[in-house]
Amino acid sequence: MSSSTASAAAPPLPSGRPQPIELVVGSPYGIDDWPGGPAGRYDFVFVNNEGAGAEVYLEDPATERIYLEVEHFGRGVSRAVTASVPPGTYRWVCITDYTIKYSRPVVITGDPLPYDVHGIIPVTGLDLRIPINDYVSWITGQLPALTHQVEQLRGALQAGDAAAARRAWLIAHLTYETLGGAYRAYDETGDAINADPPRGIAPDRLADADFAGFRKIEAMLWHDRPMATIAPYVDALLEAVGQLAGELALPNAITPIDMGRRAHEILEDALQWDLNGIGDAGSQTELATVDANITGVWQALDPLRPLLRKQNPYLQQTDEQLQLTQQLIRSHHHEDGWVGLAALSARHRAAVNAAVQHSVELLSHTAAVVDPRNATRDRGPITHD
């Protein structure tokens, strides 16, 4: 990050310092040149003379929380960073591929800042291993149901029942959308399952466009293509779904950095694609997709909760906002189906967009907390109690 981790949620205090404080990482070692000062906003420029990629943290050694971070930057590179620093005693931690160096104490004096500043204990890739394994196990456990639902879609097509095929399509598609596949988490297999409709093609031409997966089948079903012409795409979809279990079993199928961002990006993509109408290929079930995405967010958050409960002060607010957002989305689901995005009034559409946007903003704190970092010391993994 190029800004203070801790102060991202609050407006910084005026620094009153016209020139940034320059600190050198490496030789000559100038990280000790700043002894501290009054609480408030500070502008820093870090210069790396170490000769290897460096990370810099401003750490409270008593709590191990960091209040500023500069990610990897190479030899001869400078980074400008702004941070709001509350009163306390800190130290700089300078990490390279082969060393960790600590500065002398940095003392910040004065009154508490007029807003909360929350430091973060670095979460490492090792800390995220258990959440990743739990999340992969959950996804893998949903695949038999997804396979069965796609098989039901194929059966409806074979029976020539378009209405049943549309119902089966929606059930299977929503199951997939709960798996974190909303933002193409599975690369080529994900495209084979749920490729976005090609851009720049008129909606009534999507059924004949060159793409695959759920959205291709959607376009064909809702544009009344013959059942026999849809069946090969369902067979290909079933084959692609069958590949997911093998891909998820591979080492690092979901990496620590993916796990840290997943819950946030699922809804971020929903806001960008589904709530803009870009993802729809004819069914007008955009809100159903967003509802499934929110369920996917819950599932991505659950394995992370042991970490989040310890240091995400916005976790309860995030949960409450997600509940309110999902209730709002579901208020547009009636006995005859989901209200299409285009059928919403301007007021209702604005309310949906605002609720999802607020959820995305709160989920960004989760992404910041569990973004994998280097530990500032050999402390072992954070316990999951």
N, C-alpha and C positions, 0 to 999 in steps of 0.2 A: 504494500500500500504506500501511496505517496503522501498520505496525511495521517494525522494522529488516529490510532484505533479508538482510543478512549473517548475522544471528544467529538466523534462524528455526528452524534445525535443532538448537539447543542451548539448555539452560536458562540464562537470564541470571543473572549474578551479582547478589547483593543490592546495591542502589545505595547504601544508607546515607545517602541524601539525601531528607529528608522532603518537600521542595518541588521541583516540576519547574523546569527552567531555561526561562525565557521568552525567545524570540528574535523580533524583528520583521523581517519581509520587506517592504521598501518604505521609505516616507518617513514619519516619521524612520527612518533605516536603522539597525536595532539588531542586525543579524546578527553584528556584531563584539563584542557585549557578553560573549561567552563565550570566554575564551582557551584553554580546555582544562582538563586535570586528570589524575588518576590513571586508569589503564586500568580498565574495568569497565562496569557498566550505567549508562546515563543516561536520564532521563526529560525530554523536551522538550515545550514547547508553542510552536508557531509561529503567529504572527499576521501576516496578510497585509494590509498597508496600501498595496500597490502599485497597486491599481485594476484589475488584470487577473488572469486565472488564472495561478497560480504553481506551480512545482515547485522543490523544494529537495533537494539532494544533499549528503551529507558525502563528499568525495572526497579520496583520496590523489593529489595532483597528480603524483607521481613515476610511479605505475603507471596512473593514470586509473581506478582501481577506486573504486566507491562503496560505502559501508558503512551508509548510511541514505538513505532516500528518502521524500519526501512528494509524492504526486501532486497533480494540479490542484486548487487550492482558491482561491476567489474573494475579492474584497475584503471585509474585515471578518470573514472566517472564521478560526477557530482550529483547529489540528490538534494532537492529543497523540500523541506518538511515543516508543517505547522502543527503545533500541539498545545492544548490547554493542560497545564500541569497544576494539580492541587498541592497544598502544603504537604511536606513529607521529606524523607531522606531516600534518595534513589542512587542508582549507579548505571552507567552505560555497560551494556553487554555487547561485545563485538565478536561475531561468529563467522569463521571462514570454514572451508572444507577440512581444515586440519588443526584449527585452534579456536579456543575461546579466551578472550581477554576481558578483564573487568576494570573499570575506571575507579578512581578514588570516589568517596561519597560526594553526591550532589545534593545540596540542601536547599529546599524550597520553603520559604517562610511566608508568614502572613495569614490572613483570614481564609476560610474555605471559599471556594468559588461559588457564585450564585446559582449554579446548576450542578447536577450530579455528573461526575466523571468516573466511569467504571473501567478499571483495568482488567486485563485478560491474562489468565494463566495459559501459557502456550499449550495447545493441544497438538500432540505429535501423531505421526502416522501409526505408531504402535497403539496409542490411545484409541484410535478409530477402528482398530482391527475387529474388536468385538461388535461394535455397531454395524460394520460392513457385513460381517458374517451373518448377523441376525437379519439384516435387511435382505441379503441375497437368499437366505432360507425362506423368508416370507414370500418373495417374488416367485421362487421356485415352487412353493406350495400352491400358488395360484394358477400355475400353468396347466394342470390337468383340467380344471374348470374352464379355462380359456379354450383349450383344445376341444372339449366337449361342446362348447357353445359354437365354435366355428363348424364343427361337424353337424350341428343342428341347422346352421345356416345352409350348409351344403344339402342336407336332407330336404329342406324347404324348397330349394331351387330344383332339386330332382323331382319333387312333387308338383312343380309348376305353380306353387303358391307364393305369389309376389308379396302379399300382405304379411304372411308368416316369415318370409325371407327378410323383409324390412325389420320386423320385430326382432328376429334372431340377430340380424346385423347389429342393431343398436345395443343389445345385451352384450354381445361379444366385444364390440368396440369400446364400450364403457369399462368393461373388465380390463382391457388392455390399458386404457387411459389411467387406471389407478396404479399401474406398475412403474411409474416414472418414465414411461416411454413417451410421455407428452413432449419431451424435447429431444427426441431422437437419441436416447441413451445407448442404443444398441448398434449404432453405425449402420453398415450395409444391411444387416438383418432388420434393423429398425425401419429402414426405408422400404424394405420388401413387405413389412407388416403395415406401416402407417405413413407412407410418404405423403407430404403435403401436396395438394393440387398444384399443378404448374401455374405460375403467375402469368398474367396477361392473356389468359384464355377465357372466352366468354363462358358463363355457367352452363349454357345449354350445349356447349361443345366439349365439356369435361369428360363425358362418357366415352368419347372417342380419342381422348388425349393419351399420351404415352406415359403412364405411371402405373403404380401397383398398390396392392394392399387394401386395407379397409376403405380408404378414400376413393380408390378406383371402383371398388364394388359399390360403394355408396352412390357414386355418380351414375353408374349403370342401372342400379335398382330404381333410383328416383327419376331416371329419365327413360324408364320403361323399355330397356333393352331386353332382347329375348333371353330367357333363362339359360338356354344352352350356351350363349356367348359369355355369360357371367361365370359359369361353372369353372372354367380353367383358372380364373383369377382366384377363386375360393380354394382350389386345390393348391395353388402356389402359396396362398396365405397360410394354409394348414401346414405346408412343408416348412415355411419360414418360422412359424410358431414352434414347430418341433425342434428347431435349431437353438432356441433360446436357452433351454436347460443346459446344453453342452457349452454354450458360450459363457453362461453364468458360472459354470464349474471351473473355468480357466483361472489361473492366478491373475489377480489384479483386474478381474472383469469390471469391478467397481473400485476405483482408486480412492485413497484418502481425500484427495482434492475434489473428486466427484461427489463423495459423500457429504462433504462440507457444503457444497453448493446446491445439492439436489433439491431439497425442499423449497428453497428460494426460487430456483430456475423453473420448476414445474409451473408455478403460478405466473411467473414472469412471462413465460412463453404463452400461457393461456391469455394473458392480457394483450400480448402483442399479436397473436394469431387468431385465436377463437373469438375474442371479443371485438376484433376488427372485421370479423366475417371472412377472413382469408382462408381459414381451414375448412370451411363448409363446402361440400361438394353436392348439395342438393337436399339433404335431410332436414336442414334447419334445426339441428339439435345441438347448437353451439353451447347453450346453457347446460344441457345434460353433460357435455364434455367437461365444462368448467367444474360442475359438481363432482364428477369423477376425479378430476385433477385435485380438488381439495381433499377428497378421500385419500388420494395418493400422497398429498402433503402430510396428512396425519400419520400415514404409515412410514414415511421417510423420517419424520420427527421422532417417532416412538423409540427407536434404538439409540437416539442421541440424547434422550432425556437425562440419563445419569450425568452426562457432562453439562448439559444446559441448565439443570437445576442448580448447579454450583456457581454458575457465573453469568447467566443471561438474565438480567433483571427485568427483561421485557417478555419473559416466557409466558407468564400468566396473561398478560395483555395480548400476546400473540394468539394464545389459545382462545381467548374470548372473542377476538376479532375474527378468527377463522370460523368459529361457531356462528357468529352473526352473519358473516358473508355466506356461509353455506345455507343458512336459513333463508336469507334473501334470495339466493339463487333458486332454492326449492319452492319458493312461493310462486314461481312462474311455471310450476309443473302441475298440471290439472289432470282430471280423469281421461281427457281425450289426448293427452300427451304434453310435450314441452312447448312452451311459447317460443317461436323463432325469434332470433335476435332482431330481425328487421321489423317484427310486429310489436316490439316494445315501444312504448311512448318515449319521447326524448327524456322525460323526467325519470322514468324507470331505468332507462339505459344508462343515464348519468349516475344513478344510484348504484347500479351494479358495478360500473367502472370504478367509482370512488371506493366502494367496499373492497374490491379485489386489489386496487392500487394500495390501499392502506394495509392490507394483509401482506402484500409484497414488501412494503417498506419495513414492516415489523419483522418479517422473515429475514431481511438483510442482516439483522443483528445475529440471528442464528448462524448465517453464513460466515460472519466475521469471527464469531467465537470459535467455531470448529474448523476454520481454515487451518490446514496443517502447518505447523511451524517447527523450527528447531527448539528443543528444550534448552533453557539457559543453564542447566546443570544436569548431571546424571541422577535423576530422582526416581526413575522407574515410571511405569505407566500410572496414569490417574486411576484410582480404584473406582469400580462400578458398584456402589452400595445402594 
